Amino acid sequence: MRAPGESFPAAAHHELANPQLRANLANATTTIRTKRARVVEELPDWQALRDAGSAIKADVMANLDTYLLEFEAALTAAGATVHWARDGAEACAVVAQVARAHGAQEVVKVKSLATDEIELNRSLAQEGIHALETDFAELILQLDGDWSSHILVPAIHRNRTEIRDLFRRTIAPGIESDEPAVLAEAARLHLRERFLEAKVGVSGANFGVARTGTLCVVESEGNGRMCTTLPPVLVTIIGIEKLVPTLADLEVFLQLLPRSATGERMNPYTSLWTGVSDGDGPQELHVVLLDNGRTRVLADEIGRQALHCIRCSACLNVCPVYSRTGGHAYGSVYPGPIGAILTPQLIGIENAPSLPFASSLCGACYEVCPVKIDIPRVLLHLRARAVDTVGGRGERSAMRAAAWVFARGSRLRAAQRLGRIAQRLLLSGGVIRRLPPPLSAWTRTRDLRPLAPRGFVEERGERE
């Protein structure tokens, strides 16, 4: 995964200039939030389910080495071939090797953040292999050379008229209607033959069951079922943190995920497969266990909470920052609050130091997280690491100077007197609208109230 091309503030400033983006985001996130609230209220034990999900994830992180070996053994016993990938390059190489071995110039793909993270499509293209996105939203983005803006709804920044115009230019010449059913039918007609002809399918996995070697994908369109059953060869790439110990533990997440993600009681398609079976589904299964920075995240006692994420995107839908900037401002396949804590840890805080500051710390993300990730706490933890890692000398000098001034009342009063004199040159309409560099960064986006004519101590007549 690459580092963001620019800092979050710079990217957000650009995205905020797009009123259509904000309108699309407001409509979509409001709809999802409303549906989620309704189905969550139906469950009297919702908080108990959250507690259970959090406890299962904590157990997996504490014993990940054991569960991974158990998972590998179960997969192998069921007829799968297991590959360990330290990074994205190794994972992509496995997929390319499998495709070449079967003479496949195209693979059909299920929507997968893990494959986006490792830039699988780009890597396969360099090998002369086309990766066809079959999820409706991912297909839209692929056709237009765009990239995801939301974990669950990748094309959330597009409206249906824009999609119709795109289809007219690409896969459905002459299409006139922008009705969802018409657009879906155009995509279905485009994809159906590709499913039937595919030699290799590629998927991610929402969960892997350590005890049985079972893989699970949940989705809403049926394209995932096509990709995981029709091609004779299937490659599944799964992050090493996605394990659950048993099928009974999976039950907890199959209640938490659909309600938090799409506001549904259960996903329309829940696919589970264990190894290979003669005459039923793919006859060759490759499973790639992807690290790509996850063991580094695991080593951080506070930051490892980010690995509990089940990719529901509930935190995005309630975040006041995301709802105004959209996902592209984060410069990562993981946008929103979860991206602000996961991306800097996966690629190194020095490569994304601004992301932990992309939050108002309102706490809404923690309140809706189905596995109770304390995102605000991790944000503060990563902010401290960012300052320690890339903080400038100027900032540290300013803090030392402030500490010296605040250490004695006489110094503070002297600084206040100097400030009242200096601010006369800067006042405009009763406020300070522009400070000189380097303090100009503060007033670039806000006004500063002037110092009061008299301080609190002076008003109370108190003395040092």
N, C-alpha and C positions, 0 to 999 in steps of 0.2 A: 504494500500500500504506500502510495506516494505521500509526501508531506503536502499540506495545503499550499497552493500557489501564492497566496497572499494572506495577510493577517485577517482575523475575523472582523475587526472594526472596518477595515478597508473594503472587504467583500460585502459586509452588511450595508455599508453606505451605498454601494452600487445597487443592491437588491431593493433597498427601500425606495428607490426612484421608480419602481414598477407597480403602479396601482392595480393592474390586472392580476399580478401575482398575489397581492394581499387579498383581493376579492376572492380569488380561487381558494386560497388557504383558509380564509374565514369561513367560507361555505362548507368546505370539506371537513375541517376540524370540528366545527360546531355540530355537524350532523353525526360524526363518529362519537363525540363526547356524549351527546344526548342518548344515543343508542346504548352506549356502554353503561351509563348511569342507570338506565331502565333495567337491563338484565342483571346487573350487579345487585340491585336492590331486591331482586327475587330470591337471593340466597341468604338465609339467616346466618349461615356459617362462613360468609365471605372472608371475614377477618381470620378465621381459623384456617381457611384454605391458604391465605397469604402467609400465615405463620408456617404452615406445613411446607409450602413451596420454598420459603426462605431457608428453613432447616435442612431440607433435602439438598439444596444447592450448597449450603455451607459444608455439609458432610462430603459432598462430591469434591469440593475444592480442597478439603483437608486430607482426602484420601485418593486424590486423582491418580497417582501412580498405580495404586492397586486396581482401581476401577478400569483404567486403560488396558492393563494386562488381561484382566478378566474379559473385557470387551473384545480384545484381539483374539483371545482363545475361542470365544463363542462364535465369532465371525468365521474364523478358520474352520472350526468344526462344522459349520453350516455350509461350507463350500465357497466362501468368499476369499478373495486375495486382498491382504491388508498391506497398505503402504504408509510409511511414516514420513511426513514432510516437515522439515525444519522451517521452511519458508515458502513463499509463494512460488518461487522459481522451481523448487522441487515438486510442488503439487502440480503446477502447469505441465511440467515435463512428463509426469505420469499420464495425464490425460492425453497429451500429444502422442505418447508412445502407444497407448491403447488404440487410439484412433488410427494411427498408421498401420498397426498390426492387423487391423481389420479392413484396411483400404477405404476408410471413411474420410471423405473430403468435407463433410458437414456433420455436426452433432446437434441434437435437439436438447435444449436446456430448460430446466425448471428454474423459476425465480430463486436466486440464491445470493445472499449477501456475502457469503464466504467466497464465492467465485468472483464477485465484484471486487472484493477486498484484494484478491491476488491478481486482478486484471487478467482473468483467464481468456476472455474473448480476444484481447489484443495479442496475448501470447500465442494463442492458436492461429490467429491470422498471420503471424510471422512465420508459422510453419505451413501455411497454405491450407489451413482448415477453418471453415466458417462455423461459428457458433451461433445457432439460431435461437433467439429468445422467443419462448412460446407463451409466457405470461402476457396478458393483454397490455398492461401498462409498460412492461419492459419492452415489448415489441414496438410500441409507440416511440419510446425513447431511442431504440436501436434504429428505427427507420429515419429518424431525424438527426442522428448523431448527437443526441442529448444524453444526460445522465440523471440518475435518481435524485429526487428532492425529498423523499420520505421513505421510511423503512417499510411500511406496509403498503402505501399507495404511491409508488415511485413517480407517477405522472400527475401528482396532486396539483402541480403548478400549471397544468393544461386544462382548458375547458373543452367541451365536446365539439364546439364549432372548429376550434383549432385542430382537433383530432380528425374531423371529417375532411378538412382541407389538406391535411397531411396524407390521409389515405387516398384522396383523389390524385395526389401527385405521385403516389408510390404503388400501393397494392390493389387499389380499387378505382381505376379511372372511371369517371362518370358518376360516381356516387353523389347523391344530392342531399339525402337526409342526414341530420346529425342526431337522430334518435338512437339511444344506447343499443337497442336491439339490432338496428341496422348496422351500426358500427361493429358490434360483436359478431354478426354474421359475416361481415367482410373479412374480419380476422380469422374466423373459423374456416372459411373457404380457402384462405391463403395458407393456413397451417395444416389442414387435414392430410393432404398428400405427402407433406414433408414428414409427418408422424409415421405414416405407413411405409415410407421408403427409408427411414433412418436406420442406420446400422449401429449407432452408438448414442445412448442417452447420457446426459450429465445432470446430476441433481446435487443439492445440498441436503441437509437434514435438520429438522427442528430439534429432534432428540435421538439419542442412541441409548438402548437399554443394555447396560453392562452384562447382566446375567445371561441374557438370551442372544445377544448380538443383533437384536431387532432394530431396524431403522424406521423413523417416522417422519413423514412430511404431511403438513396440514395446509390446505389451500381452498380456494373458492371457485375455481373455474373448470377443473378437470384436466387441464393441460399437464399438471404434475402426474396424474394417474396415467396419462398417455405416455409421458416420457419415461416413467419407471416400469412400464409393463410391455410396451410394444417393441422397442429395439431389442435385439438379441444380446446386446452388451450394455451394461450400466456402470457408470463411474459415479460414486457418491463421495463428495468432499464434505467433511464434517469437522468443525472446530473441536479441539480436544476438551473444551469445557462443556460441550453439549450433552454430556452423559447424565443419565439417571440410573440408580442402582437396579431397580426392578420394574416389571410391568405395573405393579401396584402403585409405585411412585409416579409412573407416567400418567395414571388416572388423575392425579392432582393437577398436573399441568394441562391436561386436556379439558379441564374445567376453567382454569385460570386464563389460558391463552386466548381462546376465541372471544370470551367476554371482554377482555382487556383490549383486544386487537380490533375486531370488526363489530363488536357489540352483538354477537350472536351466541346462542347457547352452545352450539357446537359448529365446527367447520363443515361446510357442505361435503368436502372430500378429506378424509383422514386415511392416509395410506401407510400401512405397516408391512415390511417385508424382512424376512430372515434368511439370508443366504440365497441359494438357488434351489429350484425344484424342477425335475424333469417335466418338460412339456407345459410349464406354467411360468410365464414371465421371462425375463432375461436368463439366459443360460450361462452367463459369465458376469460376475459381480466383483468390481474393484472398489475398495473403500480406502479413501485417503484421510489419514488422521493428521489434521493441520495444526501446527504450533503457531508459527508466524508472529512471534512476540508474546504469546499467551503465557508461557512459563515466566517471562519477565514480569508480567502483570501479577501472576500468582505469588511472586516473591514479596509483593508489597501488601502488608497486612491490612491496610485500610483500602488501598486501591483495588484489591482483588475482588471487591464487591461487584465491580463492573462485569466480571465474568459470570455473574449470576443471571445476566440479562437473557430473557427468552424472546427478544425481538418483537414485542407486541406493539411498540410505538405509542403506548398510552402517554408516556412522558412528553412526547412531541405535541400531542393534541391539546395539552393543557398549558404548554410553555408560552408565556407572553413574548419571549424573545423569538422563538421559532415561528410563531404565528405571524410575525411581522417581517422576518427576513427570509423565511423559507430555508430549505435544506442546502442549497448551493453555496450559501455564505459560509458554511462550515468546512467546505473544501474536502469533504470526506464522504465515503459511502455510508458512514454512520453519523447522521446529523442529529440535531436537537440535544437535549440534556444528556442522553446516554452517549452520544458521540463526543460531547465535550469532556467526558471522563474516560471513554474507552480509547479514542483515537490517539490522544497524547501518550497513553501508556503503551499502546501497540507499536508506535513508531518512534517513541522517545519524546519526552517533554520538550527537549531542545528544538524539535522539529515542528511543534505546534504549541508554542507557549501562550498564545492568545486564547485558545479554545476554553480553558477552564474559567476564563473571565466572561464567557458568553452566556451569562446568567444573571438574573436579578436576585437569586437566592430566596425566592418566594416560598419554596418548599412544596409547590403543587405537584412536582414530579414524584417526590417521595410518597405523597398521599395516594397517588393512583398506581404506583408500581406494584404489580401483582406478586412480586417476590421481595418487596420491601427493601430495595436498594436505597441506601441513604445517600442519594446523589448530592445534596447540598454539602454533606460532610466530606465526600470525596472531592468535590470542587474546591473547597477550602484547602484541603490537603494538597491538591495539585497546584493551586495558586502559590502556596508556600514553596513547593518544589520549583515552580517556574521562576520565582524571584531568586531563589538560591542558585538556579542553573544559569539563567540568562539575564538576571537583574543588572541594570546599568550602575556604574559607579556614581552617576549623578543622583540617582534615587537614594542610594545608601548614604551619600553625603548629606542630602536634604533631610533624611530622617535623623541623622546624628546631630545636625544643626538644630532641628526642632526639639530634640531631646534636651539639648543644652539650654535652649531658651525656656522651655517649660519647667526646667529643674528649679528655677528661682523666680519668685513673684516679681522681683525688681526687674529681672531681664524681660519677663513677659510684658510688663507695663511699658518698658522702654521700647520694645518691639511694636506694641500697639500704637504708641505715640508716633513712631516713624511711619507705620502703616497708614495712619490717618492723614499724615502729610502727603505721602506718596500717592495715595489713591485719588487725590484731587485732580491729578493729571489724567486719570483713567475713567472717571465717572461720566456716564452718559444716560440721562433720563433717570437718575437715581440708582443705577446699577452699573457694575463693571462688566462690559460686554467683551472686552479683549484684554488679556494680559500679555506681557511680552514673553518671548521664548525664554526658557523651556516651559513656562507655566501656561503658554497659549493653548496647549493640548486640553487643559481643563475647560477653558471658555470657548473652545471650538464648538461644543455642543450644548453649552449651558451658560446662563448668566450668573454672576457672582454678586451677592449682596455686599454692600460696603460695611466696614467696621463701624460699630455704634460710636456716637460722640463720646460716651462715657461707658466704662466697663462696669461689670456687676459689683466689683469690690469698691469702686469709686462711688457708685450709687448707694451702697450700704454704709459708706463711711468707715469701712474696716481698714485696718493697717496690717502690714506684714509683721 
